[in-house]
Amino acid sequence: MKKNYKHIAIIPARKNSVGYPKKNRIFFNYTKNFLKRIKWFNDIYLSSDDLWFKAKCEKNNYHFIRRDKKISKSNTSIKEVMIDFVNRTKID
């Protein structure tokens, strides 16, 4: 049996950037415009500990995944963020 696969985009956006404060808020519109031009994603998810993004996600029809503080540190790897994302969304 053939599966129908969906293409998803995952935007990791931590709240407190060490080197460039609020950079993810600043770059959100650039990322949004880039993803709009691509047009082949079925769903877009944003993983963050910053609730500022929640309204932005609702407005743009993105899924907001609230990231736990324990994986919102400057030394958190992208692998940890992706594992958390998969566990929270149950996407297979």
Secondary structure, DSSP 8 states (H G I E B T S, - for coil): -------EEEEE--S--SSSTTHHHHHHHHHHHHHHHH---SEEEEEES-THHHHHHHHHT-EEEE--GGG-STT--HHHHHHHHHHHH---
